[in-house]
Amino acid sequence: MKSDVVQMKLVLKENMRFAELIKQALDFSELCLNKSDSLYPFALMSIDNAFECIFLDNEEDPVPNNMIEKLEAKVSNRMIHTQSCMAVVVYAISVVGQNSHCSDALMFSISDSSGANTMTIYPYKRVNKTIRFKPPYTCDFSN
């Protein structure tokens, strides 16, 4: 896992109140990606400063349709019943950049019980059997 200094560079200033949640999600994602070529979508919640990880059960989703939406619904249902809650839904994406170059990334859909919501993309690459996260960027949905 990365040092706190390195991880803080991976938290955008507008997401600083979610910093510990993001660091935990990055650590878990790195652990999973070091053991597999793919990342199974998951949610990480902080309820009154206690962390819990949420996955879909095979019985809930034997065919992986709408996995992200189902995870987001689980998170929303949990948030309804708490006043101090933050969550991130994490899933793998491909980002098409300049020259139609495709690269791996993780999408972090971050929300809290007050209704705040942001999407942050964490590009990464594999280097010598380790995961190296590149600087994140956020999606602007204001228009």
Residue pairs with C-beta under 8 A, 6 or more apart in sequence:
1 27
1 30
1 31
2 10
2 26
2 27
2 30
2 133
4 23
7 22
7 23
7 26
8 19
9 135
10 22
10 23
10 26
10 122
10 133
10 135
10 136
11 18
11 19
11 22
11 23
11 136
12 120
12 136
12 137
12 138
14 118
14 138
15 22
15 110
15 118
15 120
15 138
17 86
18 86
18 88
18 110
18 112
20 46
21 44
21 46
21 51
21 86
21 87
21 88
21 110
22 88
22 108
22 110
22 120
24 44
24 46
24 51
25 44
25 88
25 90
25 108
26 122
26 133
28 42
28 44
28 53
28 90
29 39
29 90
29 106
29 122
29 131
30 131
30 133
32 39
32 40
33 39
33 124
33 126
33 131
34 129
34 130
34 131
38 92
39 90
39 91
39 92
39 106
40 55
41 55
41 56
41 67
41 68
41 71
41 89
41 90
41 91
41 92
42 53
42 54
42 55
42 71
42 89
42 90
43 53
43 54
43 55
43 71
43 72
43 74
43 75
43 87
43 88
43 89
43 90
44 51
44 52
44 53
44 54
44 87
44 88
44 90
45 51
45 52
45 53
45 54
45 75
45 78
45 85
45 86
45 87
46 85
46 86
46 87
47 78
47 82
47 84
47 85
48 82
48 84
48 85
49 84
54 71
54 74
54 75
54 78
56 67
56 70
56 71
56 74
60 70
61 67
61 70
67 91
68 89
68 91
68 109
71 89
71 91
72 89
72 109
75 87
75 89
75 111
78 85
78 87
79 85
79 87
79 111
79 112
79 113
82 113
83 113
84 113
85 112
85 113
86 110
86 111
86 112
86 113
87 110
87 111
87 112
88 108
88 109
88 110
88 111
89 108
89 109
90 106
90 107
90 108
90 109
91 106
91 107
92 104
92 105
92 106
92 107
93 105
93 106
93 107
93 121
94 102
94 103
94 104
94 105
95 102
95 103
95 104
95 105
95 121
95 123
96 102
97 103
103 123
103 125
104 123
104 124
104 125
104 126
105 121
105 122
105 123
105 124
106 121
106 122
106 124
107 119
107 120
107 121
107 122
108 119
108 120
108 121
108 122
108 136
109 117
109 118
109 119
110 117
110 118
110 119
110 120
111 117
111 118
118 138
118 139
119 138
119 139
119 141
120 136
120 137
120 138
120 139
121 136
121 137
121 138
121 139
122 133
122 134
122 136
123 133
123 134
123 135
123 136
124 131
124 132
124 133
124 134
125 131
125 132
125 134
126 132
